[in-house]
Amino acid sequence: MNTQHVVVMGVSGSGKTTVASGIAVATDFTFAEADEYHPESNVTKMAAGEPLTDSDRWPWLAELATWMSTRAAEGVSTVMACSALRRSYRDVLRAGPPSVDFILVDGSAEVIRRRMGAREGHYMPVTLLDSQIATLEPLEADESGLVLDVAQAPDELTRQAVAWLRSH
Protein backbone atom coordinates (compact mmCIF):
# COMPACT_ATOMS: atom_id res chain seq x y z
CA MET A 1 0.00 0.00 0.00
CA ASN A 2 1.37 3.41 -0.96
CA THR A 3 1.62 5.89 1.83
CA GLN A 4 2.39 9.59 1.82
CA HIS A 5 4.62 11.32 4.38
CA VAL A 6 4.67 15.07 4.78
CA VAL A 7 6.83 17.30 6.95
CA VAL A 8 5.49 20.82 7.45
CA MET A 9 8.62 22.78 8.22
CA GLY A 10 9.80 26.25 9.14
CA VAL A 11 11.08 28.31 12.01
CA SER A 12 9.32 28.37 15.35
CA GLY A 13 6.18 30.49 15.19
CA SER A 14 5.68 30.07 11.43
CA GLY A 15 2.43 28.14 11.90
CA LYS A 16 3.74 24.72 10.91
CA THR A 17 1.81 22.92 13.67
CA THR A 18 -1.44 24.66 12.71
CA VAL A 19 -0.95 23.81 9.03
CA ALA A 20 0.15 20.21 9.74
CA SER A 21 -2.81 19.54 12.02
CA GLY A 22 -5.14 21.06 9.38
CA ILE A 23 -3.65 18.73 6.76
CA ALA A 24 -4.19 15.78 9.12
CA VAL A 25 -7.87 16.66 9.51
CA ALA A 26 -8.38 17.16 5.75
CA THR A 27 -6.52 14.01 4.67
CA ASP A 28 -6.92 11.66 7.64
CA PHE A 29 -3.11 11.33 7.83
CA THR A 30 -1.69 10.51 11.26
CA PHE A 31 -0.31 13.68 12.86
CA ALA A 32 2.84 14.11 14.93
CA GLU A 33 4.29 17.19 16.58
CA ALA A 34 8.07 16.68 16.37
CA ASP A 35 8.64 18.90 19.41
CA GLU A 36 6.95 16.22 21.55
CA TYR A 37 9.76 13.81 20.64
CA HIS A 38 12.56 16.03 21.96
CA PRO A 39 14.37 14.59 24.97
CA GLU A 40 14.03 16.63 28.15
CA SER A 41 17.63 17.87 27.78
CA ASN A 42 16.75 19.56 24.46
CA VAL A 43 13.61 21.15 25.89
CA THR A 44 15.59 22.47 28.87
CA LYS A 45 18.21 24.02 26.57
CA MET A 46 15.63 25.71 24.35
CA ALA A 47 13.60 26.98 27.31
CA ALA A 48 16.81 28.56 28.64
CA GLY A 49 17.29 30.34 25.31
CA GLU A 50 20.13 28.08 24.16
CA PRO A 51 20.03 26.94 20.54
CA LEU A 52 20.37 23.20 20.01
CA THR A 53 23.54 21.82 18.46
CA ASP A 54 23.57 19.23 15.70
CA SER A 55 24.63 16.60 18.23
CA ASP A 56 21.45 17.44 20.18
CA ARG A 57 19.36 17.03 17.03
CA TRP A 58 20.69 13.83 15.35
CA PRO A 59 19.07 11.29 17.74
CA TRP A 60 15.81 13.26 17.71
CA LEU A 61 15.71 13.38 13.90
CA ALA A 62 16.52 9.67 13.66
CA GLU A 63 13.61 8.92 16.01
CA LEU A 64 11.27 11.01 13.82
CA ALA A 65 12.42 9.14 10.69
CA THR A 66 11.80 5.83 12.47
CA TRP A 67 8.33 7.01 13.50
CA MET A 68 7.44 7.76 9.85
CA SER A 69 9.02 4.52 8.64
CA THR A 70 7.04 2.48 11.16
CA ARG A 71 3.77 4.14 10.07
CA ALA A 72 4.69 3.49 6.40
CA ALA A 73 5.19 -0.21 7.19
CA GLU A 74 1.71 -0.20 8.77
CA GLY A 75 0.23 1.37 5.62
CA VAL A 76 -0.45 4.68 7.39
CA SER A 77 0.23 8.10 5.85
CA THR A 78 1.66 10.79 8.13
CA VAL A 79 1.99 14.53 8.50
CA MET A 80 4.50 15.99 10.93
CA ALA A 81 5.24 19.51 12.15
CA CYS A 82 9.04 19.74 12.38
CA SER A 83 11.43 22.65 11.95
CA ALA A 84 13.71 20.65 9.56
CA LEU A 85 15.74 23.82 9.03
CA ARG A 86 18.82 22.34 7.34
CA ARG A 87 19.13 20.13 4.30
CA SER A 88 21.12 17.62 6.37
CA TYR A 89 18.22 17.36 8.85
CA ARG A 90 15.77 16.76 6.02
CA ASP A 91 18.12 14.09 4.65
CA VAL A 92 17.83 12.21 7.96
CA LEU A 93 14.02 12.47 7.84
CA ARG A 94 14.00 11.26 4.23
CA ALA A 95 15.97 8.16 5.27
CA GLY A 96 12.90 6.80 7.10
CA PRO A 97 9.83 6.21 4.89
CA PRO A 98 9.93 5.50 1.13
CA SER A 99 9.45 9.22 0.33
CA VAL A 100 8.86 12.49 2.15
CA ASP A 101 7.31 15.71 0.87
CA PHE A 102 8.21 18.99 2.58
CA ILE A 103 5.98 22.02 2.97
CA LEU A 104 7.93 25.10 4.06
CA VAL A 105 5.97 27.86 5.79
CA ASP A 106 8.22 30.86 5.22
CA GLY A 107 8.12 34.62 5.14
CA SER A 108 8.56 37.82 7.08
CA ALA A 109 10.40 37.65 10.40
CA GLU A 110 8.13 40.42 11.69
CA VAL A 111 4.96 38.38 11.04
CA ILE A 112 6.53 35.38 12.76
CA ARG A 113 7.84 37.45 15.70
CA ARG A 114 4.33 38.88 16.23
CA ARG A 115 2.81 35.38 16.23
CA MET A 116 5.42 34.07 18.66
CA GLY A 117 4.76 36.97 21.03
CA ALA A 118 1.03 36.19 21.04
CA ARG A 119 1.20 32.49 21.81
CA GLU A 120 1.15 31.05 25.29
CA GLY A 121 2.65 28.00 26.92
CA HIS A 122 5.40 27.31 24.38
CA TYR A 123 8.97 26.74 25.55
CA MET A 124 10.63 28.35 22.50
CA PRO A 125 11.45 31.98 23.32
CA VAL A 126 11.18 34.74 20.70
CA THR A 127 14.91 35.40 21.29
CA LEU A 128 15.81 32.21 19.38
CA LEU A 129 13.94 33.28 16.22
CA ASP A 130 16.93 35.06 14.66
CA SER A 131 19.17 32.00 15.10
CA GLN A 132 16.48 29.82 13.51
CA ILE A 133 16.12 32.19 10.54
CA ALA A 134 19.90 32.18 10.10
CA THR A 135 19.90 28.36 10.18
CA LEU A 136 17.04 27.87 7.68
CA GLU A 137 18.22 26.43 4.38
CA PRO A 138 15.57 26.74 1.65
CA LEU A 139 14.31 23.63 -0.09
CA GLU A 140 16.56 22.60 -2.96
CA ALA A 141 15.43 21.67 -6.47
CA ASP A 142 15.83 17.93 -5.80
CA GLU A 143 13.66 18.05 -2.66
CA SER A 144 9.96 17.38 -3.13
CA GLY A 145 8.34 20.43 -1.63
CA LEU A 146 6.09 23.44 -1.61
CA VAL A 147 6.77 26.88 -0.12
CA LEU A 148 3.86 28.74 1.49
CA ASP A 149 3.73 32.41 2.52
CA VAL A 150 3.45 32.81 6.29
CA ALA A 151 1.49 36.07 5.83
CA GLN A 152 -1.55 34.14 4.57
CA ALA A 153 -4.26 32.88 6.93
CA PRO A 154 -3.66 29.38 8.35
CA ASP A 155 -6.83 28.03 6.68
CA GLU A 156 -5.58 29.26 3.30
CA LEU A 157 -2.13 27.72 3.89
CA THR A 158 -3.77 24.41 4.76
CA ARG A 159 -6.01 24.57 1.67
CA GLN A 160 -3.00 25.20 -0.59
CA ALA A 161 -1.00 22.40 1.05
CA VAL A 162 -3.81 19.84 0.73
CA ALA A 163 -4.42 20.80 -2.92
CA TRP A 164 -0.70 20.37 -3.67
CA LEU A 165 -0.51 17.03 -1.86
CA ARG A 166 -3.56 15.68 -3.71
CA SER A 167 -2.14 16.73 -7.08
CA HIS A 168 1.34 15.49 -6.26
Secondary structure, DSSP 8 states (H G I E B T S, - for coil): ----EEEEE-STTSSHHHHHHHHHHHH--EEEEGGGGS-HHHHHHHHTT----HHHHHHHHHHHHHHHHHHHHTT--EEEE----SHHHHHHHHTSSS--EEEEEE--HHHHHHHHHH--S-S--GGGHHHHHHH-----TTS-EEEEETTS-HHHHHHHHHHHHHH-
